[in-house]
Amino acid sequence: MLEVYKEKQPLFYEEIIHSIKNQKITHAYLIETNQYLEKDDLILSFIKTLFCENHYMNSKNCNECNLCHLIDTNALSDFIVIEPDGSWIKKEQILEIKEKFKTTSFQNRPRIYYIKQADKLNKQAANSLLKFLEEPDGNIIAILEADNQYKVLETIRSRCQIYTLVNNDNSKKFLDYELLLEITKVLEQKKEHAIAYLPMVLENDYRNKEFWNAMFCDMISVYENALRRKQNSKYIDYGEILDFLTNSNSTNKIIYKIEVLFKNIKRLEYNLNMNMMLDQFIIEFTGGEMDA
């Protein structure tokens, strides 16, 4: 039952229940799981809640009906699960959803497709999915899952209602929490002089494209939650690093730095000189916006 996650994932639970009670179910959801160990069971409970006529909340026998059994065994015609075929999710898999969902549900219930590891969509699959999301059918609901929402194409993210699950184990959330804190402090305190300091801190990792892709994504996560904290919104508390960022930056500066991080994730897709790219990143990132 979704009720199980009332204490484990209170932000997610409260927002989902609120949207259901107010009949504000949207056509696309992206769930950022942060390597939460129970993510599969939680998302499946959410999907059952959307399918259930009683919204899976008012029966002690929930999860025992035939509908739930069909979902658990992936035998429900109105429910499709997509996951990577090898290393990637391919265009043909997205086209399969469109083909299967051409007709109206016989039971007059929603049709739901669940994409696991949505950050593994290849370029053609992402473009095909984007066209599907741009022209939503009122009876079709997309559920996308990714450990980090920022690894999903921005144009896809912008068309989804995003929920972030809490993983209180920071060691599982980040590439390296202590290193993330050190790099962030160097950038925030040394400003443009970080160009000289970061190679000493990182040594061989400094020119590693995969390392910086993961680091930029982790930095976006903490800066985004620092922004939520500044705006008195619900946020994930990452401890010392969040305290440091909220005390070091205005709201405008945090927004600016998130935009720079996004820009540099895109730059990593190209075969650039890493030294030059990182120098440019540091200059942009530490230059910042003037306080409002």
C-alpha positions in Angstrom: 0.0 0.0 0.0 1.1 3.6 -0.6 0.3 4.2 3.0 3.5 2.4 3.9 5.5 5.3 2.6 3.6 7.9 4.6 6.5 7.9 7.1 9.3 6.8 4.9 8.7 9.3 2.1 6.4 12.0 3.6 7.0 14.7 1.0 6.2 12.4 -1.9 3.3 10.8 -0.1 1.7 14.1 0.9 2.0 15.6 -2.5 0.6 12.5 -4.3 -2.3 12.2 -2.0 -3.1 15.9 -2.3 -3.1 15.7 -6.1 -5.3 12.6 -6.1 -7.8 14.0 -3.7 -8.0 17.3 -5.7 -8.2 15.4 -9.0 -5.0 16.9 -10.3 -3.4 13.9 -11.8 -1.1 14.9 -14.6 -0.1 13.1 -17.8 3.6 12.7 -17.0 5.6 12.2 -13.8 9.4 12.0 -13.3 10.5 10.4 -10.1 14.0 11.1 -9.0 14.9 8.2 -6.8 18.4 9.1 -5.4 19.2 5.4 -5.3 16.4 4.9 -2.7 16.4 1.1 -2.0 12.6 0.7 -2.0 12.1 2.8 -5.2 10.6 -0.1 -7.2 8.0 -1.0 -4.6 7.1 2.6 -4.1 6.7 3.4 -7.8 4.6 0.3 -8.3 2.4 1.3 -5.3 2.0 4.7 -7.0 1.0 3.1 -10.3 -1.5 0.8 -8.5 -3.0 3.9 -6.8 -3.5 5.5 -10.2 -5.2 2.4 -11.6 -7.4 1.6 -8.6 -11.0 2.9 -8.7 -10.7 3.6 -4.9 -7.2 5.0 -5.4 -5.7 2.1 -3.4 -6.4 3.8 -0.1 -9.6 2.7 1.5 -9.4 -1.1 1.7 -7.5 -3.4 4.1 -7.3 -5.9 1.3 -5.4 -3.5 -1.1 -2.7 -5.2 -3.1 -4.7 -8.5 -3.2 -7.1 -7.9 -6.0 -6.8 -9.2 -9.6 -5.8 -5.8 -10.9 -2.8 -5.6 -8.6 -1.9 -9.2 -9.5 -1.9 -8.3 -13.2 0.3 -5.3 -12.6 2.7 -7.3 -10.4 3.1 -9.9 -13.2 3.2 -7.3 -16.0 0.1 -8.9 -17.5 -2.2 -5.9 -17.6 -2.8 -4.7 -21.2 -3.2 -1.1 -20.1 0.3 -1.1 -18.4 3.7 -1.2 -20.1 7.1 -1.4 -18.5 10.1 -0.2 -20.5 13.7 -0.6 -19.4 17.1 -0.5 -21.1 17.7 -3.0 -23.8 21.4 -3.5 -23.2 22.9 -0.2 -22.3 20.1 2.0 -23.7 16.4 2.4 -24.2 15.9 2.4 -27.9 13.5 4.3 -30.2 11.7 1.1 -31.1 10.7 0.5 -27.5 9.0 4.0 -27.3 7.2 3.3 -30.6 5.9 0.1 -29.1 4.1 2.1 -26.4 2.5 4.3 -29.1 1.4 1.2 -31.0 -0.1 -0.6 -28.0 -1.9 2.5 -26.8 -3.6 3.5 -30.1 -6.9 2.2 -28.9 -9.0 3.2 -25.9 -8.9 1.1 -22.8 -11.6 -1.6 -22.8 -12.1 -1.0 -19.1 -12.3 2.8 -19.4 -9.3 3.1 -17.1 -6.0 5.0 -17.6 -3.2 3.5 -19.7 0.1 3.8 -18.0 3.7 3.3 -19.2 6.6 3.1 -16.8 10.1 3.9 -18.1 12.8 2.6 -15.8 16.2 4.4 -15.9 14.9 7.2 -18.1 18.4 8.7 -18.2 19.3 5.8 -20.5 17.1 6.9 -23.3 19.3 7.2 -26.4 18.9 10.3 -28.6 16.4 8.8 -31.0 14.3 7.3 -28.1 14.3 10.6 -26.2 13.1 12.6 -29.3 10.4 10.0 -29.9 9.2 10.2 -26.3 9.3 14.0 -26.4 6.8 14.0 -29.3 4.6 11.6 -27.3 4.7 14.0 -24.3 4.1 17.1 -26.3 0.7 15.8 -27.5 -0.6 14.0 -24.4 -3.7 11.9 -24.5 -5.9 12.5 -21.4 -6.1 8.8 -20.7 -2.4 8.0 -20.9 0.0 8.6 -18.0 3.8 8.4 -18.2 5.9 7.4 -15.2 9.6 8.0 -15.6 12.2 7.0 -13.1 15.8 8.1 -12.8 18.3 8.2 -10.0 19.2 11.8 -10.9 16.6 14.0 -12.7 19.3 16.1 -14.3 20.6 13.3 -16.4 17.2 13.3 -18.2 16.8 15.5 -21.2 15.7 19.0 -20.0 12.9 19.2 -22.6 11.5 15.9 -21.2 11.9 17.1 -17.6 10.0 20.3 -18.4 6.9 18.3 -19.4 6.8 16.2 -16.2 5.6 16.7 -12.7 8.8 15.9 -10.8 9.0 14.3 -7.4 12.3 13.7 -5.5 12.6 10.8 -3.1 14.7 11.2 0.0 17.8 9.0 0.6 19.1 9.9 4.0 22.4 8.1 3.2 24.5 10.8 1.6 27.2 8.3 0.8 24.8 6.7 -1.6 23.5 10.0 -3.0 26.8 11.5 -4.0 29.8 10.5 -6.0 31.9 11.4 -3.0 30.3 13.7 -0.3 33.6 15.0 1.2 35.1 15.6 -2.3 31.9 17.4 -3.4 32.1 19.6 -0.3 35.8 20.4 -0.9 35.3 21.2 -4.6 32.3 23.4 -3.8 34.3 25.3 -1.1 37.2 25.9 -3.5 34.9 27.3 -6.1 32.9 29.5 -3.6 36.0 30.8 -1.7 38.8 30.9 -4.3 36.6 32.2 -7.1 38.5 32.4 -10.4 41.7 31.3 -8.6 40.1 27.8 -8.4 41.6 27.4 -11.9 44.9 26.9 -10.1 43.6 25.0 -7.0 41.3 22.4 -8.5 43.9 20.5 -10.5 45.9 20.1 -7.3 42.8 18.8 -5.4 41.7 16.4 -8.1 45.0 15.3 -9.8 44.1 12.7 -12.4 40.4 13.1 -12.1 40.6 16.8 -13.3 40.5 15.9 -17.0 38.0 13.0 -16.6 34.8 13.8 -18.5 32.7 11.1 -16.7 33.9 12.4 -13.3 32.8 15.9 -14.1 29.4 14.8 -15.5 28.7 13.1 -12.2 30.1 16.0 -10.2 28.0 18.6 -12.0 24.9 16.5 -11.4 25.6 16.2 -7.7 26.3 20.0 -7.5 23.0 20.7 -9.2 21.3 18.6 -6.5 22.8 20.5 -3.6 22.4 23.9 -5.1 18.8 23.2 -6.0 18.0 22.2 -2.4 19.9 25.2 -1.2 17.6 27.3 -3.4 14.5 25.5 -1.9 15.8 26.3 1.5 16.3 29.9 0.7 12.7 30.1 -0.6 11.3 28.3 2.5 10.2 25.4 0.3 10.6 21.7 1.2 14.1 20.5 0.7 16.5 17.6 1.3 18.9 18.4 4.1 22.5 17.6 3.0 24.0 18.8 6.2 27.2 20.9 6.2 27.3 21.5 2.4 23.8 22.9 2.4 24.5 25.2 5.4 27.6 26.5 3.6 25.8 27.2 0.3 22.8 28.9 1.8 25.1 31.2 3.8 27.4 31.9 0.9 24.9 32.8 -1.8 21.9 34.9 -2.5 18.9 33.4 -4.3 19.9 35.0 -7.6 23.4 33.6 -7.3 22.2 30.1 -6.7 19.9 30.3 -9.7 22.7 31.6 -11.9 25.1 28.8 -10.8 22.5 26.1 -11.4 22.1 27.4 -15.0 25.9 27.4 -15.5 26.0 23.7 -14.3 23.3 22.8 -16.7 25.2 24.5 -19.5 28.4 22.6 -18.7 26.7 19.2 -18.6 25.7 19.8 -22.2 29.2 20.9 -23.1 30.5 17.6 -21.9 28.6 15.9 -24.7 31.1 17.4 -27.2 34.7 16.5 -27.8 36.2 19.5 -26.1 39.6 20.3 -24.7 38.9 19.6 -21.0 41.4 22.1 -19.6 39.9 24.9 -21.6 36.3 23.8 -20.9 36.9 23.7 -17.1 38.7 27.1 -17.1 35.6 28.5 -18.9 33.3 26.8 -16.4 35.2 28.2 -13.4 35.2 31.7 -14.8 31.5 31.6 -15.5 30.5 29.9 -12.3 32.5 32.1 -10.0 31.7 35.3 -11.8 28.0 35.0 -10.8 25.2 37.4 -10.9 25.0 40.6 -8.9 22.8 40.3 -5.8 19.2 41.5 -6.3 
